[in-house]
């Protein structure tokens, strides 16, 4: 029975596994359509030699990018005004650009906004024309974050830290939050794209944003409130936060960089920062285009045997890709949990530095490159020689203690 016939059958319902696989194919297709090609000599019969050539080509371009500059503890070295670059590595090219907390939320459960929001909030949202926007998903995310912070404090995590600082600490050690990890070091991102799942292509995301966004990030004036609450908890409490009335509108429109100083050895080693923001508005989907499957005529292909092929130099045009089918709101939220413009205006990695940085609605722009699975083992070896490896990325407590013992011993010798 073909797909159309099965869909028409009253007995057929897509299984959870079929839905998951279809989502993965759709996400991979979206990013593959616009991924940047690494232009290098891959004519060697040796995967090791090709991996070395690939690495050198990537490094050459990365060294030309305006990367966020900071000291060893994450403090900025200059007052950067222009766009800067951050990076994120994902071990599987099929993965979406979403937070762990968002992934745990059942996005297939459709809530009516009126069933979850007080009347006064609905009235306010109607005034700013956002009644059909993502508040039905935001509320359970916020409730989960409040519960997470309460439990962390209960077991002694985050003493002396603000709520946001505690959330970054929890995120960096694997707890599900809405934050998305990024790094200022592309080699760290490459390590995370290669460290596991070596039978799958990985992906490195290049994220361009303005560091000024951190200075403009809304903050509680009271240090007591900063310690107890995440600022976005209050975006729906109109009575208590009249000054924040406009923030719910911005929350789903802007992706904010969180550029806090590093708070532990792991963050220092990984040069770890974060992105945060609200679930993007459905209207933003109109600005992200894709291609339709020629067989089923859908953005999110329903053909069971559909395969996503990686881009090749011969398959891309110098000026990037051109698509004509906008995403739907639901499709957008399968791609990303943040408002990011994933560009399709360039074909090659070494051309990304000349891209126009002015965008009318997007404050953060993203690109990606595919990391071929056959190169992963060699790239891990190359990174090891660059002192980027498992022990350096995940410094154990004992190694930190040894470092402190060495510092004390050296002090005594003075």
C-alpha positions, 0 to 999 in steps of 0.5 A: 500500500503506498503512502497516499493509500495508507493515509486515506485508510481509517485504520492507519496511524503513523507510529511514534517511530515513523514520525520521529524518523520523518522528522529527522529526515526533514530536519536533515533535508533542511540543513543539508539544502543550505549547508556550506561546502568545504572546498578542498582536495579530496582526491586522495584514496586515503580517508586520513589524508582527505580528513587532514585536507578538510581540516586545513581548509576549515581552519583557514576560513575559521581563522578569518572570522571575527570570533568573540574575544575573551580572556581565560574566564570568559570576560570580554577583551574588547567592547565589540559592536559588530557581529561575532561568531560562535560555534556548536558541534552536533554528533549527528547531522539529522539533529535539529537546533533545539534545546534539551528542555524543548526536546523533552516537551511533547510538541505533539501535544497541542494546547489551546492558549485560552486553556493555559493563560489567565484572561488578563494575559490573553487580553494583553496578547490580543493587544499586541496581536500574538494570540496564536503564538507559542505561549501554550508551549512557553508555559510548560517550559517555564514551569519546568525551569522553576521546578528545576531551579527549586530542586537545585537549591534544595540540594545545595546547587547554586548558592550565591548565584543568580537564577540565570547563573544557576541555569547555565551551571545546570545546562553545562553539566547535562540538565535539561534547560532551554539554553543551547550551548555554544563555544567561541572555539570552533575546534571545541565544536568540531570535537563534539561533532566527532567524539561519538556516533562515528557511523553518522555524519556530524554537523558544525553550526556557525552562529553570527550574533551581536555581543551587544545583545547580552548588554541589552538582555533584560535583567531584574533591578533587584539582586534578590529577584535575580537570585530567585527568578529567571527574568522570563518567568515574569513576562506573563505577570502583567500586574507585577511587571508593567515595565516588562509588558513589551518583553513577551513580544520580543521573547519569541523574536530575538535570540540572546547570547548569554555571555556570563564569565565561566563558572567552573573548569569545564566551562573554561576548557570548552569556552562555553557560552549559551543562547537563549530566547523564546519559542519562535513565532510561527510567522517567522516560518514564512522567511525560511524556505525549503524545497518540496519533495517531487513525489509527495509534494510536501516540505516534510517528505512522506515517502518512506524510502526517501533519503537525504544526500549530502551536498557536493560541489557540483550540486551547488551554485556559487550564489547559494540555493534558491527555494520557493516553499515557506516552512509552516509554523510547526515545521519551523519548530521542528528545525529550531527552538530559537529565532535564528535565520539559517541562511542559504545565500552562500554555497561555500564555507570560504565565502561566508566571511563576505556575507551581508550582515544586515537583516531586518527581522533576524538578530541571529544568523546561522550556517552549518557544515557537514562533518563526514563520518569517514573523517571523524576518527582522523579529526579526533586524532588531529584535535588531540594534537591540538590539546582538544580531547576528552580529558581536556574537555571534561576535566575531572575533579581530581585533575583540578585538585592536582592543579591546585596542589601544583600551584600551592607547591610552586608558591611554597618554592618562592 
